[in-house]
Amino acid sequence: MSVYEKMQKTTEDRDVGAFMSLMHKDFVMVSHQDGSTNNKDDLGEMVSYMFSSDDFMEREHRCLFENDKVMVTHSFMDFPDGTTEAVLTFNALKGGKVIRMETGATLLEK
């Protein structure tokens, strides 16, 4: 099963532990929308919050490219705060885990 397939399964199941097990111990996330940088613990808190909300939904998710070094995905995400974004994500992979995630998001009008 590819990293993409594993991430999709854990997201569909809203399994925070399984999702976080796909992140490398040296994980870093960069959001180009607001310029923030987060570590693995920060991501865990964010994922836990999103997965616990019935208002979080990921739609039309697709993998644009994946090999053993990188994965690029795109989706539409509905967030608990009521916003919707188109999200392009670049993931650097190391040892079958995500070591770096960079996201670019566009806020969509409803």
BELVEN-V32975 format. One line per field, one symbol per residue. psi: psi as a letter, one per 40 degrees, with the letter a starting at -180 (. if undefined). burial: # if it has 9 or more other C-alpha atoms within 8 Angstrom, else .. Layout:
# BELVEN-V32975
psi = ???
burial = ???
This chain:
# BELVEN-V32975
psi = hiddddddddddefgdddddeehidfihhhhedeeihiaddddddddddddeheehhhifhihdihaedihhiiihhhideeihihhhhhhhihfeihdhhhihihhhi.
burial = ..##.##..##...##..##.###..######.....###..##..##.##....#.#..#.#..#...###########..############..#########.....
